[in-house]
Amino acid sequence: MRTLLEVSRPISWINTAFPFGAAYVLAGGALGLDLWLGCLFFLIPYNLVMYGVNDVFDYASDVHNPRKGGVEGALADPARHRFILASATLSALPFVAYFLVRSVIVGLGPGNWWALGVFALSMFAVVAYSVAGLRFKEVPFLDSLTSSTHFSSPAWFGLALVGSTPTAEVVLILVAFFLWGCASHAFGAVQDVVPDREGGLASIATVLGARATVRLAVVLYVVAGGLVLFTPFPVWLGALLAVPYIANTGRFWQITDTTSGAANAGWKLFIPLNYAVGFFVTMLMIWSSMVRA
């Protein structure tokens, strides 16, 4: 159990459960089984699949990475790799079965086909990122797009499950969220430029270089915040929440490949920053709901 807890990275559980739950409730979903099972799935099993599979298939390179072995990624004993993969699969299966059966019972109309499609895409992305034979994480640019899908797709699924038709405001928020995810992954890849190149691994950062990747991440954060400015009050105040990410990433504007390891300081701050920003996002959601009630 300790192994499963470590590889699922509890510090990040909320990052996938919250987008699903928030999107589902704000879209008008009932406080029933769909909500609670969805939140539970995206809280633990989803993260066990995402990070557990990653830690198993990245072991050969992670063993040489000084960042691994803590909150930034577990270093699982190879003897337990098969156990991790089996546990990840078995923990996810009941939820996959539930949403499939639920859709069949309710009726596979356009809405449910859309929900199942999003769910399938989400599960494919978490596996394709790491598993041998696909390894999207080693395909520059696709790595950031796939990683962002990991954190954005639970929100898409929440909306699809309710059968909500996204408004222009919702589309702007979802696109901004996706760009935020791309920026965050790209910035996170900067700190590993040297070990990745030494290990023969490719990423958006090894291709663009540390400096260009940092600047791209800053631009993506700026665009994400800018998109939110086009939403109604008080939602547009959320654009201000991009500022801490811009500042945290922007301080590495002049970083080089040689000094790329210094970006780890920014990544360590990124983790608690998510919790602080998440609090304000929640307050903004509540305020917005009250204004429109």
C-alpha positions in Angstrom: 0.0 0.0 0.0 2.9 2.3 0.7 4.3 1.7 -2.8 0.9 2.5 -4.4 0.5 5.6 -2.3 4.0 6.8 -3.3 3.6 6.2 -7.0 0.2 7.8 -7.2 1.6 11.1 -5.8 -1.1 12.2 -3.3 0.0 15.8 -3.5 -1.4 15.9 -7.0 -4.6 14.0 -6.5 -6.7 17.2 -6.3 -5.4 18.5 -9.6 -7.5 16.0 -11.5 -10.5 15.4 -9.1 -11.2 19.1 -8.7 -11.6 20.0 -12.5 -14.1 17.1 -12.9 -16.1 17.9 -9.8 -16.2 21.6 -10.5 -17.1 21.3 -14.1 -19.8 18.7 -13.3 -21.5 20.8 -10.6 -21.2 24.1 -12.3 -22.8 22.6 -15.4 -25.8 21.6 -13.4 -25.0 18.0 -12.6 -27.0 16.3 -9.8 -25.2 15.5 -6.5 -25.5 11.8 -7.2 -23.6 8.7 -8.0 -22.0 10.1 -11.2 -20.5 12.9 -9.3 -19.1 11.0 -6.3 -17.8 8.1 -8.4 -16.3 10.5 -10.9 -14.5 12.5 -8.2 -13.3 9.3 -6.5 -12.0 7.9 -9.8 -10.1 11.1 -10.8 -8.9 11.5 -7.2 -7.0 8.2 -6.8 -7.3 5.4 -9.5 -6.7 7.9 -12.3 -3.6 9.2 -10.7 -2.4 5.7 -9.9 -2.7 4.8 -13.6 -1.1 8.0 -14.7 1.8 8.2 -12.3 2.2 4.5 -11.6 2.6 3.6 -15.3 5.0 6.5 -15.7 7.2 5.5 -12.8 7.4 1.9 -14.1 8.3 2.8 -17.7 10.6 5.7 -16.7 12.5 3.7 -14.1 15.6 3.3 -16.3 16.0 7.1 -16.6 14.6 8.0 -13.2 17.2 6.0 -11.3 19.8 8.5 -12.6 17.6 11.6 -11.9 18.3 13.2 -8.4 14.8 14.7 -8.3 13.2 11.3 -8.1 12.3 9.5 -4.9 10.0 12.2 -3.3 7.0 14.4 -4.2 8.4 14.9 -7.7 8.2 11.3 -8.5 8.6 7.9 -6.9 11.5 5.5 -7.6 9.7 2.2 -7.4 11.5 -1.1 -6.8 11.6 -3.0 -10.1 10.4 -6.1 -8.2 7.1 -4.3 -7.7 6.6 -3.0 -11.2 4.2 -5.8 -12.2 2.3 -5.2 -8.9 2.0 -1.5 -9.7 0.7 -2.1 -13.2 -1.8 -4.7 -12.0 -3.1 -2.5 -9.2 -3.5 0.5 -11.5 -5.5 -1.6 -13.9 -7.7 -3.2 -11.3 -8.4 0.0 -9.5 -9.6 1.7 -12.7 -11.7 -1.2 -14.1 -14.7 -0.8 -11.8 -15.1 2.9 -12.7 -14.6 2.2 -16.5 -17.3 -0.5 -16.2 -19.6 1.8 -14.3 -19.5 4.6 -16.8 -19.8 2.2 -19.7 -22.8 0.4 -18.2 -24.4 3.7 -17.1 -24.2 5.0 -20.7 -25.8 1.9 -22.1 -28.6 1.9 -19.6 -29.3 5.6 -20.0 -29.0 5.3 -23.8 -26.2 5.9 -26.2 -27.4 9.1 -27.6 -25.1 11.9 -28.9 -24.5 13.1 -25.3 -23.4 9.8 -24.0 -21.3 9.0 -27.0 -19.5 12.3 -26.4 -18.9 11.5 -22.7 -17.6 8.0 -23.5 -15.3 9.5 -26.2 -13.9 12.0 -23.8 -13.4 9.3 -21.1 -11.6 7.0 -23.6 -9.4 9.9 -24.8 -8.5 10.7 -21.2 -7.6 7.1 -20.4 -5.6 6.7 -23.6 -3.6 9.9 -22.9 -2.5 8.8 -19.4 -1.3 5.4 -20.8 0.1 6.7 -24.1 2.3 9.2 -22.4 4.5 6.6 -20.7 3.9 3.0 -22.0 6.5 1.4 -24.2 5.5 1.4 -27.8 3.8 4.8 -27.6 5.8 7.0 -25.2 4.2 10.3 -26.2 6.4 11.9 -23.5 9.4 11.4 -25.8 7.7 13.1 -28.8 8.5 16.8 -28.5 5.4 19.1 -28.4 3.1 16.1 -28.3 4.5 15.5 -24.8 3.1 18.9 -23.6 -0.2 18.4 -25.4 -0.7 15.0 -23.9 0.3 16.1 -20.4 -2.2 19.0 -20.5 -4.9 16.5 -21.6 -4.2 14.6 -18.4 -5.4 17.5 -16.3 -7.9 19.1 -18.7 -9.9 16.1 -19.8 -11.5 15.4 -16.4 -13.2 18.8 -16.8 -14.3 17.9 -20.3 -15.7 14.6 -19.1 -17.6 16.4 -16.3 -19.3 18.7 -18.8 -20.0 15.8 -21.2 -21.4 13.6 -18.5 -24.0 16.3 -17.6 -24.8 16.8 -21.3 -23.8 20.4 -21.2 -23.4 22.4 -24.4 -20.3 24.7 -23.7 -21.0 28.4 -24.0 -18.4 30.8 -25.4 -17.3 31.6 -21.8 -16.8 27.9 -21.0 -14.8 27.4 -24.2 -12.5 30.3 -23.3 -11.9 28.9 -19.9 -11.2 25.4 -21.1 -8.8 26.6 -23.8 -7.1 28.8 -21.2 -6.8 25.8 -18.8 -5.4 23.7 -21.6 -2.7 26.3 -22.5 -1.9 26.5 -18.8 -1.3 22.8 -18.8 0.9 23.0 -21.8 2.9 25.8 -20.3 3.3 24.0 -17.0 4.5 20.8 -18.6 7.0 22.6 -20.8 8.4 24.5 -17.8 8.7 21.3 -15.8 10.7 19.7 -18.7 13.3 22.5 -18.5 14.9 21.2 -15.3 15.6 17.8 -16.9 17.2 19.0 -20.1 20.7 17.8 -19.1 19.7 14.3 -17.7 17.3 13.8 -20.5 19.9 14.5 -23.2 22.4 12.3 -21.4 19.9 9.5 -21.3 19.0 9.9 -24.9 15.4 11.1 -24.1 13.6 13.8 -26.2 11.2 16.4 -24.9 9.9 19.8 -25.8 12.8 21.3 -23.8 15.6 19.2 -25.3 14.5 20.2 -28.8 13.8 24.0 -28.1 16.5 24.4 -25.5 16.0 25.6 -21.9 15.7 29.3 -22.6 13.3 29.1 -25.6 11.1 26.6 -23.6 10.9 28.9 -20.6 9.9 31.8 -22.8 7.3 29.7 -24.6 5.9 28.7 -21.2 5.7 32.4 -20.2 3.9 33.3 -23.5 1.4 30.4 -23.0 0.6 31.6 -19.5 0.1 35.1 -20.8 -2.2 34.0 -23.5 -4.1 31.8 -21.1 -4.7 34.7 -18.8 -5.6 36.9 -21.7 -8.3 34.6 -22.8 -10.0 34.7 -19.4 -10.2 38.5 -19.7 -12.9 38.0 -22.3 -15.2 36.3 -19.9 -18.0 38.1 -17.9 -17.4 39.7 -14.5 -16.4 38.3 -12.0 -14.9 35.4 -13.9 -12.5 37.6 -15.8 -10.7 38.4 -12.5 -9.3 34.9 -12.8 -6.9 36.3 -15.4 -5.0 37.8 -12.5 -4.2 34.2 -11.3 -1.9 33.7 -14.3 0.4 36.4 -12.9 2.1 34.2 -10.2 2.8 31.6 -12.9 4.2 34.2 -15.2 6.4 35.6 -12.5 7.6 32.2 -11.3 8.5 31.1 -14.8 9.7 34.5 -16.1 12.5 34.7 -13.5 14.3 32.0 -15.5 14.0 34.1 -18.7 17.8 34.0 -19.3 18.4 30.4 -18.3 20.7 28.3 -20.4 20.9 24.6 -21.1 23.9 24.4 -18.8 22.1 26.1 -15.9 18.7 24.4 -16.7 18.8 22.5 -13.4 18.1 25.8 -11.6 14.5 25.7 -12.9 13.9 23.0 -10.3 13.5 25.9 -7.7 10.7 27.2 -9.8 9.1 23.8 -10.1 9.2 23.3 -6.4 7.4 26.6 -5.9 4.9 25.5 -8.7 3.5 22.8 -6.5 2.3 24.9 -3.5 1.4 27.7 -6.0 -1.2 25.4 -7.4 -2.9 25.0 -4.0 -2.9 28.7 -3.4 -4.3 29.5 -6.9 -6.8 26.7 -6.6 -8.2 28.3 -3.4 -8.8 31.6 -5.3 -10.3 29.7 -8.3 -12.7 28.0 -5.9 -13.7 31.3 -4.3 -14.2 32.9 -7.7 -16.4 30.0 -8.8 -18.6 30.4 -5.7 -18.8 34.2 -6.2 -19.7 33.8 -9.9 -22.4 31.3 -9.0 -23.9 33.7 -6.4 -23.8 36.6 -8.9 -25.7 34.6 -11.4 -28.2 33.0 -9.0 
